[in-house]
Protein backbone atom coordinates (compact mmCIF):
# COMPACT_ATOMS: atom_id res chain seq x y z
CA UNK A 1 0.00 0.00 0.00
CA UNK A 2 1.15 3.52 -0.72
CA UNK A 3 0.30 6.60 1.31
CA UNK A 4 0.41 9.75 -0.80
CA UNK A 5 0.10 13.27 0.59
CA UNK A 6 -0.83 16.04 -1.83
CA UNK A 7 -1.20 19.73 -1.01
CA UNK A 8 -4.82 19.12 -0.03
CA UNK A 9 -5.44 15.42 0.67
CA UNK A 10 -3.91 12.24 2.08
CA UNK A 11 -4.63 9.22 -0.13
CA UNK A 12 -4.12 5.50 0.36
CA UNK A 13 -3.41 3.49 -2.77
CA UNK A 14 -3.50 -0.29 -3.08
CA UNK A 15 -1.86 -1.19 -6.39
CA UNK A 16 -3.33 -4.16 -8.28
CA UNK A 17 -2.22 -5.85 -11.50
CA UNK A 18 -3.20 -4.49 -14.90
CA UNK A 19 -2.98 -0.79 -14.02
CA UNK A 20 -5.88 -0.82 -11.56
CA UNK A 21 -5.68 0.43 -7.98
CA UNK A 22 -7.93 0.98 -5.02
CA UNK A 23 -7.78 4.67 -4.11
CA UNK A 24 -9.23 6.29 -0.98
CA UNK A 25 -8.87 9.49 0.99
CA UNK A 26 -10.57 12.22 -1.04
CA UNK A 27 -13.85 13.34 0.59
CA UNK A 28 -15.70 13.67 -2.76
CA UNK A 29 -14.11 11.22 -5.20
CA UNK A 30 -13.07 8.38 -2.92
CA UNK A 31 -13.99 8.60 0.77
CA UNK A 32 -14.03 4.77 0.69
CA UNK A 33 -11.74 2.64 -1.54
CA UNK A 34 -12.74 2.93 -5.20
CA UNK A 35 -11.34 0.87 -8.06
CA UNK A 36 -9.59 3.36 -10.38
CA UNK A 37 -7.05 3.28 -13.18
CA UNK A 38 -3.95 5.35 -12.49
CA UNK A 39 -2.78 6.89 -15.75
CA UNK A 40 0.40 8.39 -14.28
CA UNK A 41 1.76 11.76 -13.20
CA UNK A 42 2.01 15.13 -14.89
CA UNK A 43 3.76 18.43 -14.20
CA UNK A 44 0.47 20.16 -14.99
CA UNK A 45 0.67 20.20 -18.78
CA UNK A 46 -0.31 17.67 -21.40
CA UNK A 47 2.72 15.40 -20.96
CA UNK A 48 2.05 12.35 -18.78
CA UNK A 49 4.62 10.00 -17.23
CA UNK A 50 2.70 6.74 -17.54
CA UNK A 51 2.17 4.41 -14.56
CA UNK A 52 4.22 6.66 -12.28
CA UNK A 53 3.45 8.56 -9.09
CA UNK A 54 5.98 11.36 -8.73
CA UNK A 55 6.68 13.79 -5.92
CA UNK A 56 6.20 17.38 -7.09
CA UNK A 57 3.82 16.17 -9.81
CA UNK A 58 0.03 15.74 -10.09
CA UNK A 59 -1.51 12.25 -10.11
CA UNK A 60 -3.97 11.59 -12.94
CA UNK A 61 -6.49 8.77 -12.55
CA UNK A 62 -9.73 7.54 -14.10
CA UNK A 63 -12.70 7.09 -11.76
CA UNK A 64 -15.66 4.89 -12.80
CA UNK A 65 -18.14 7.63 -11.84
CA UNK A 66 -16.60 10.42 -13.95
CA UNK A 67 -16.12 10.72 -17.72
CA UNK A 68 -12.92 12.80 -17.60
CA UNK A 69 -9.65 12.07 -15.77
CA UNK A 70 -9.23 13.44 -12.25
CA UNK A 71 -6.01 15.31 -11.48
CA UNK A 72 -4.84 15.80 -7.89
CA UNK A 73 -3.06 18.75 -6.37
CA UNK A 74 0.75 18.54 -6.22
CA UNK A 75 2.10 15.37 -4.58
CA UNK A 76 4.25 16.27 -1.59
CA UNK A 77 5.10 12.87 -0.13
CA UNK A 78 4.83 9.20 -1.10
CA UNK A 79 5.49 6.39 1.36
CA UNK A 80 5.15 2.65 1.12
CA UNK A 81 3.14 1.43 4.08
CA UNK A 82 2.70 -2.16 5.21
CA UNK A 83 -0.19 -3.37 7.34
CA UNK A 84 -0.71 -6.58 9.24
CA UNK A 85 -3.61 -7.72 11.40
CA UNK A 86 -2.64 -9.81 14.41
CA UNK A 87 -5.10 -11.81 16.51
CA UNK A 88 -4.12 -11.94 20.19
CA UNK A 89 -6.58 -13.88 22.37
CA UNK A 90 -9.61 -12.84 20.37
CA UNK A 91 -8.79 -9.18 19.76
CA UNK A 92 -7.64 -7.67 16.50
CA UNK A 93 -4.53 -5.51 16.56
CA UNK A 94 -3.64 -3.50 13.48
CA UNK A 95 0.04 -2.85 13.07
CA UNK A 96 1.26 -0.34 10.52
CA UNK A 97 4.80 0.53 9.57
CA UNK A 98 6.53 2.29 6.77
CA UNK A 99 9.05 0.59 4.54
CA UNK A 100 12.38 2.34 4.18
CA UNK A 101 12.21 4.67 7.15
CA UNK A 102 15.50 6.13 5.98
CA UNK A 103 13.60 8.68 3.91
CA UNK A 104 10.69 9.32 1.66
CA UNK A 105 10.37 8.13 -1.91
CA UNK A 106 10.81 10.47 -4.86
CA UNK A 107 8.38 8.38 -6.90
CA UNK A 108 6.79 4.98 -7.40
CA UNK A 109 6.78 3.16 -10.73
CA UNK A 110 3.54 1.23 -11.16
CA UNK A 111 4.48 -0.34 -14.50
CA UNK A 112 3.40 -3.97 -14.86
CA UNK A 113 6.07 -6.59 -14.65
DABELGI-V56832 format. One record per backbone hydrogen bond with DSSP energy under -1.0 kcal/mol. NH is the residue of the N-H (numbers start at 0). CO is the residue of the C=O. Records with the same first field share a line. If there is no record, write none. Layout:
NH = CO ; CO
//
This chain:
1 = 12
2 = 78
3 = 10
4 = 76
5 = 8
6 = 73
10 = 3
11 = 23
12 = 1
13 = 21
15 = 19
20 = 35
21 = 13
22 = 33
23 = 11
24 = 29
29 = 25
33 = 22
35 = 20
36 = 61
37 = 18
38 = 59
39 = 59
40 = 48
41 = 57
48 = 40
50 = 38
52 = 107
54 = 105
55 = 74
56 = 53
57 = 41
59 = 39
60 = 69
61 = 36
65 = 62
69 = 60
71 = 58
74 = 56
75 = 4
76 = 4
78 = 2
80 = 0
81 = 96
83 = 94
85 = 92
87 = 90
90 = 87
92 = 85
94 = 83
96 = 81
98 = 79
102 = 99
104 = 77
107 = 52
109 = 50
//
